[in-house]
């Protein structure tokens, strides 16, 4: 786990409530000028609701897509968060309970019972894991492998964006599920070393050092069975060429295009899809919430016995949430990036 320390530059969240709002639509990479912090009194819960003081916040690649139109300007932003209920006027939401909710980019949130998920009590599991390897990140990786790819023992994988949140979780889960050779791509030599030495990749390459198709051919000369794609672009084209018969592409994200909407189209041999009987499938993790308990059953015992680790970069201080988001978009994190109170 990587930790980024901070010095508080705004008033304590105990004094006021802070929210983050988007102020303008970006063209290309967003900057801090596209956001603002807004102070207000700490809200009070109405009957049937509870007040949550947030402890951890998630910033995710999909937030960049939402900045283009889904986020309402000059309004608090959506996002995943974990917090403690500090005041309640709803019997099913007792004070002191730790809950998950999606009103993330704020220090305090007033929630209804249908807007939260109470976390299970797994003694010895760090709270941050419920936003990383046990949260949406882990669920995406687990569903991608077990439901979309239907991974079989001994199959070889290639993962793009392998040093990111889903990429690290995918490798760790794939290894536990009996995968064969694991190959990943990342954006720096340091990340490549991390993938090989800590995450469990057999081979990894820095995609900035040459054409991805050539780098993948060198890393996986006999081909791959499954491609888990977080990037799109030339990674997708290269992987289709490297897939063996009845290979599968699991489309998770297209981060290479989030800040370059005019990116060139993916180029690949379309005949490969037919002749090799390939399957290309994308999915939204929100359609697979029913797998959450299965993920806990799979991952929690392994977290506790040390056979599974959660790759996290922690940024301290809510006032650095925008900084953390921009850091993630620039590839400055390893594993899941989280903001901690």
C-alpha positions in Angstrom: 0.0 0.0 0.0 1.3 3.4 -0.9 0.4 6.4 1.3 0.6 10.1 0.3 0.7 12.4 3.3 -0.8 15.8 3.4 -1.0 19.0 5.4 -4.5 20.3 6.0 -5.2 23.4 4.0 -8.9 23.9 4.7 -11.0 23.9 7.9 -11.5 20.6 9.6 -14.5 18.6 8.3 -15.7 18.5 11.9 -16.5 22.3 11.7 -18.3 22.4 8.4 -19.4 20.2 5.6 -17.5 20.3 2.4 -18.7 19.2 -1.1 -16.9 19.2 -4.4 -18.6 20.6 -7.5 -17.7 20.6 -11.1 -17.8 24.1 -12.6 -17.1 23.6 -16.3 -16.8 20.9 -19.0 -13.2 20.0 -19.8 -11.7 19.5 -23.2 -9.0 16.9 -22.9 -7.5 16.5 -19.5 -9.4 18.2 -16.7 -7.5 20.5 -14.2 -8.2 21.7 -10.7 -9.9 24.8 -12.3 -12.8 22.5 -13.3 -13.7 22.0 -9.6 -14.5 23.9 -6.5 -14.9 23.2 -2.8 -18.1 24.5 -1.2 -18.6 24.9 2.5 -21.9 24.6 4.3 -23.2 23.8 7.8 -23.2 20.1 8.6 -26.6 18.8 7.5 -29.1 17.3 10.0 -31.0 14.1 9.2 -34.7 14.3 8.7 -37.0 11.5 9.9 -36.2 8.3 8.1 -32.6 9.3 7.3 -29.2 9.3 8.9 -26.1 11.5 8.8 -22.9 9.8 7.6 -19.5 11.3 8.2 -17.3 9.9 5.4 -14.0 8.2 6.1 -12.8 7.0 2.7 -13.6 8.2 -0.8 -13.0 6.5 -4.2 -12.0 8.3 -7.3 -12.5 6.3 -10.5 -11.8 6.5 -14.2 -15.5 6.6 -15.0 -15.8 10.0 -13.3 -13.9 11.4 -16.2 -16.6 10.2 -18.6 -19.3 11.7 -16.3 -17.6 15.1 -16.4 -18.5 15.4 -20.1 -22.2 15.5 -19.3 -23.5 13.2 -16.6 -22.2 15.3 -13.7 -24.5 18.3 -13.1 -22.5 21.5 -13.0 -22.3 23.4 -9.7 -23.8 20.5 -7.8 -22.2 17.9 -5.4 -20.7 15.0 -7.4 -21.5 11.4 -7.2 -19.0 8.8 -6.1 -18.4 5.8 -3.9 -17.6 6.4 -0.2 -17.5 4.7 3.2 -18.5 6.5 6.3 -19.8 6.2 9.9 -23.3 7.0 10.9 -23.0 9.9 13.4 -26.7 10.8 13.8 -29.8 8.9 12.9 -33.5 9.2 12.8 -34.0 5.8 11.2 -34.0 2.7 13.3 -32.5 0.5 10.6 -29.4 2.8 10.4 -28.0 2.8 13.9 -25.3 5.3 15.0 -21.8 4.0 14.8 -22.5 1.7 11.8 -20.1 1.8 8.9 -21.9 2.0 5.5 -21.2 2.3 1.8 -23.0 4.8 -0.3 -22.6 6.7 -3.6 -22.8 10.4 -2.5 -19.1 10.5 -2.4 -17.5 13.8 -3.1 -18.5 15.4 0.2 -17.5 15.1 3.9 -21.0 14.4 5.1 -24.1 12.8 3.5 -27.7 12.4 4.6 -28.9 9.0 3.4 -32.0 6.8 3.3 -31.9 3.1 4.0 -32.2 2.3 0.3 -29.2 4.5 -0.5 -26.6 2.6 1.6 -25.2 -0.9 2.1 -24.2 -1.9 5.6 -20.8 -3.5 5.5 -20.3 -7.1 6.8 -18.1 -7.4 9.9 -15.0 -9.3 8.9 -12.5 -8.9 11.7 -9.0 -8.2 10.5 -10.0 -6.8 7.1 -9.0 -3.2 6.7 -11.8 -0.8 6.0 -10.2 0.5 2.8 -10.5 -3.0 1.2 -14.3 -2.5 1.0 -13.6 0.2 -1.6 -10.8 -1.7 -3.4 -10.4 -5.5 -3.6 -13.8 -6.1 -1.9 -15.6 -3.2 -3.5 -16.5 -2.2 -7.0 -12.9 -2.7 -8.1 -12.7 -6.3 -6.9 -16.2 -7.0 -8.1 -15.3 -5.8 -11.6 -12.3 -8.0 -11.7 -14.1 -11.0 -10.3 -17.1 -10.7 -12.6 -14.9 -10.2 -15.6 -13.0 -13.4 -14.9 -15.8 -15.7 -13.7 -18.9 -14.4 -15.5 -17.6 -12.8 -18.7 -14.4 -14.6 -19.6 -15.4 -17.8 -17.8 -11.8 -18.4 -17.1 -10.6 -22.0 -17.1 -7.6 -23.3 -15.3 -4.4 -22.9 -17.1 -5.6 -20.2 -19.5 -3.2 -17.4 -20.4 -4.3 -13.7 -19.8 -3.2 -10.3 -21.1 -4.4 -7.3 -19.0 -4.1 -3.7 -20.2 -3.8 -1.0 -17.6 -2.4 -3.8 -15.4 -1.0 -1.5 -12.7 -4.4 0.2 -12.0 -7.1 -0.8 -9.7 -8.9 -3.4 -11.8 -5.6 -4.6 -13.4 -4.0 -5.5 -10.1 -7.1 -7.2 -8.8 -7.6 -9.1 -12.0 -4.1 -10.6 -11.8 -4.4 -11.5 -8.1 -7.8 -13.2 -8.6 -6.7 -14.9 -11.8 -3.7 -16.5 -10.1 -6.0 -17.8 -7.3 -8.4 -19.1 -9.9 -5.7 -21.2 -11.5 -4.8 -19.1 -14.5 -1.7 -19.9 -16.6 0.6 -17.2 -17.8 -0.2 -13.6 -16.9 1.0 -10.7 -19.1 0.3 -7.0 -18.3 0.9 -3.6 -19.8 1.7 -0.4 -17.8 2.9 3.1 -18.4 6.3 3.1 -16.8 9.3 0.9 -16.0 8.6 1.3 -12.3 5.1 0.0 -12.7 6.4 -2.9 -14.8 8.7 -3.9 -12.0 5.9 -3.7 -9.5 3.7 -6.0 -11.6 6.4 -8.6 -11.9 7.8 -8.4 -8.4 4.6 -7.8 -6.3 1.4 -8.5 -8.2 2.2 -11.8 -9.8 2.5 -11.1 -13.5 4.9 -13.4 -15.3 5.7 -10.7 -17.9 4.9 -7.1 -18.3 5.9 -4.3 -20.6 5.9 -0.5 -20.8 3.5 0.3 -23.6 5.3 3.7 -24.2 8.4 2.0 -25.4 7.1 0.7 -28.8 4.1 -0.5 -30.8 1.8 -2.5 -28.5 1.4 -5.3 -31.0 5.2 -5.9 -31.1 5.6 -5.7 -27.3 2.7 -8.1 -26.8 4.1 -10.5 -29.4 7.4 -10.6 -27.5 5.8 -11.0 -24.1 3.3 -13.7 -25.3 4.8 -15.3 -28.4 2.4 -18.3 -28.3 -0.7 -16.1 -27.9 -3.3 -15.6 -25.2 -6.7 -17.0 -24.3 -8.3 -14.0 -22.5 -7.8 -10.3 -22.8 -9.1 -8.1 -19.9 -9.2 -4.6 -21.4 -9.1 -1.4 -19.3 -7.6 0.8 -22.0 -9.0 0.1 -25.5 -7.2 1.7 -28.5 -4.1 -0.1 -29.9 -4.1 -2.5 -26.9 -7.4 -3.9 -28.1 -6.2 -4.2 -31.7 -3.0 -5.9 -30.6 -4.8 -8.4 -28.3 -7.3 -9.5 -31.0 -4.3 -10.4 -33.2 -2.7 -12.4 -30.3 -5.8 -14.3 -29.2 -6.0 -18.0 -29.8 -9.1 -19.8 -31.1 -12.2 -19.2 -29.0 -10.4 -16.4 -27.2 -12.4 -13.9 -25.2 -12.1 -10.1 -24.8 -13.5 -8.7 -21.5 -14.1 -5.0 -22.1 -14.0 -3.1 -18.8 -13.0 0.4 -19.9 -11.5 2.7 -22.5 -9.3 5.0 -20.5 -7.1 5.8 -23.5 -10.0 7.7 -25.0 -11.4 9.5 -21.9 -9.3 12.6 -22.4 -8.9 12.2 -26.2 -12.4 11.9 -27.6 -11.1 12.3 -31.2 -8.7 9.3 -30.8 -8.3 7.2 -34.0 -10.5 4.1 -34.2 -9.2 0.7 -33.2 -7.5 -1.1 -36.1 -7.5 -4.9 -36.2 -8.2 -7.8 -38.7 -11.9 -8.2 -38.5 -11.7 -11.6 -40.0 -9.9 -12.8 -36.9 -13.1 -12.5 -34.9 -14.8 -14.9 -37.2 -12.0 -17.3 -38.1 -10.8 -17.7 -34.5 -14.4 -17.7 -33.1 -13.6 -14.9 -30.7 -16.1 -13.4 -28.2 -15.9 -9.7 -27.3 -18.2 -8.7 -24.4 -18.4 -5.6 -22.3 -20.3 -5.2 -19.0 -21.2 -2.9 -16.2 -20.5 -4.1 -12.7 -23.8 -2.5 -11.5 -25.5 -5.4 -13.3 -23.8 -8.0 -11.1 -24.5 -6.8 -7.6 -25.8 -10.3 -6.8 -22.2 -11.6 -7.0 -21.1 -9.4 -4.1 -21.5 -12.1 -1.4 -19.7 -14.6 -3.6 -16.8 -12.2 -3.8 -16.7 -11.9 0.0 -16.7 -15.7 0.3 -13.8 -15.9 -2.2 -11.7 -13.0 -1.2 -12.1 -12.5 2.6 -10.5 -15.8 3.7 -7.6 -15.1 1.4 -7.1 -11.6 2.6 -7.0 -12.9 6.2 -4.5 -15.7 5.5 -2.3 -13.5 3.3 -2.7 -15.3 0.0 -4.5 -12.2 -1.4 -3.3 -8.6 -1.1 -5.1 -5.3 -1.9 -3.1 -2.9 -4.0 -3.9 0.6 -2.9 -2.5 4.1 -3.1 -3.9 6.3 -0.2 -4.1 10.1 -0.4 -4.7 11.7 3.0 -7.1 14.5 3.4 -10.5 15.2 1.8 -9.2 18.5 0.5 -6.9 16.5 -1.8 -9.7 14.5 -3.5 -9.4 16.5 -6.7 -5.6 16.1 -6.7 -6.1 12.4 -6.2 -8.5 12.2 -9.1 -6.1 14.1 -11.4 -3.2 11.9 -10.2 -5.2 8.8 -11.2 -6.0 10.1 -14.7 -2.3 10.8 -15.2 -1.4 7.2 -14.1 0.2 8.3 -10.8 -1.3 5.5 -8.7 -0.6 1.8 -8.3 -3.6 -0.2 -7.6 -6.8 1.4 -6.3 -6.5 5.1 -5.4 -8.4 6.1 -2.3 -8.7 9.3 -0.3 -8.7 8.9 3.5 -10.1 11.4 6.0 
